[in-house]
């Protein structure tokens, strides 16, 4: 049986701004992914072929607006309060500070620079 989620895409309007935000918040580097036909601009999060969990990309595509969607992607963190602070420090906005979800750990909700809400999850 596979995990329910196998890929995610976060739609953006300003790829440079969004890429800088995510690389700063998660202290990582995104990689350019060539798109078929060159109609989309894709930058993927680090991925491990046999690793657990899901990976995805920032995507800029004509006619695909950012923000206001009803899908929420949660990023795994050591301590989600750290990434929530980084989000605020790098042009995003904290919607809900870190709070407990009982035996399932903690979450925080933030908006990126493109108006997309993302979730942050940690066990401590």
C-alpha positions in Angstrom: 0.0 0.0 0.0 1.3 3.5 -0.9 0.9 6.7 1.0 -2.1 8.7 -0.1 0.0 11.7 -1.2 2.7 11.2 -3.8 3.4 14.8 -5.0 2.4 18.4 -4.2 2.5 21.6 -6.2 2.5 25.1 -4.7 1.4 27.6 -7.3 3.3 30.9 -7.3 3.3 34.2 -9.3 6.8 35.4 -8.6 9.1 32.3 -8.7 12.3 34.1 -7.6 10.5 35.6 -4.5 8.8 32.2 -3.7 12.0 30.2 -4.2 13.9 32.5 -1.9 11.1 32.3 0.8 11.0 28.4 0.8 14.8 28.0 0.7 15.2 30.5 3.6 12.4 29.0 5.8 13.5 25.4 5.3 17.3 26.1 4.9 17.4 24.0 1.7 18.0 24.4 -2.0 15.3 23.8 -4.7 16.3 22.2 -8.0 15.1 23.2 -11.5 12.9 20.6 -13.1 12.4 20.9 -16.9 8.8 21.0 -17.8 7.4 19.3 -20.9 6.9 21.9 -23.6 8.5 24.6 -21.4 5.0 26.0 -20.4 5.6 25.8 -16.7 8.4 26.9 -14.4 9.1 24.0 -11.8 11.5 24.1 -8.9 11.4 20.9 -6.8 12.0 20.4 -3.1 14.8 17.9 -2.2 13.8 14.3 -2.7 15.0 10.9 -2.0 13.7 8.2 -4.3 13.2 5.6 -1.6 12.5 8.0 1.2 9.3 8.2 3.2 6.8 11.0 2.7 6.1 13.1 -0.3 7.9 15.7 -2.3 6.8 18.4 -4.6 7.5 21.7 -6.4 6.9 25.3 -6.7 5.1 25.9 -10.0 4.5 29.0 -12.1 2.0 28.4 -14.8 -0.1 30.9 -16.8 -3.7 30.9 -15.6 -2.9 29.1 -12.3 -3.3 31.7 -9.5 -1.6 31.4 -6.1 -3.3 31.8 -2.8 -6.9 31.3 -1.9 -7.0 27.5 -2.5 -8.4 25.0 -0.2 -5.5 22.5 -0.2 -3.1 22.6 2.7 0.4 21.1 2.5 2.2 20.3 5.8 6.0 20.3 6.0 7.7 18.1 8.5 9.9 20.1 10.9 12.1 19.4 14.0 10.3 22.3 15.8 7.6 24.0 13.8 8.0 27.3 15.8 11.5 27.7 14.2 10.1 27.6 10.7 7.1 29.8 11.6 9.5 32.5 12.8 11.6 32.1 9.6 8.5 32.4 7.5 7.7 35.8 9.2 11.3 36.9 8.9 11.3 36.2 5.1 8.2 38.0 4.0 5.5 35.5 5.0 2.9 35.8 7.7 2.1 33.6 10.7 -1.6 32.8 10.8 -1.5 30.5 13.8 1.5 30.2 16.1 2.6 26.7 17.2 0.0 24.8 19.1 -0.5 21.3 20.3 -2.6 18.7 18.5 -2.3 16.3 21.4 -0.5 12.9 20.8 0.1 13.9 17.2 2.5 16.7 18.0 2.3 20.4 17.1 1.4 22.5 14.1 1.7 26.1 13.0 0.0 27.7 10.0 1.8 30.4 7.9 1.2 32.2 4.6 4.1 32.3 2.1 5.0 35.3 0.0 2.5 34.3 -2.7 -0.6 34.1 -0.4 -0.6 30.3 0.0 -1.2 28.9 3.4 1.1 26.1 4.4 1.2 23.9 7.5 4.2 23.2 9.7 4.3 20.0 11.8 6.6 18.7 14.5 6.5 16.2 17.3 8.2 18.7 19.8 
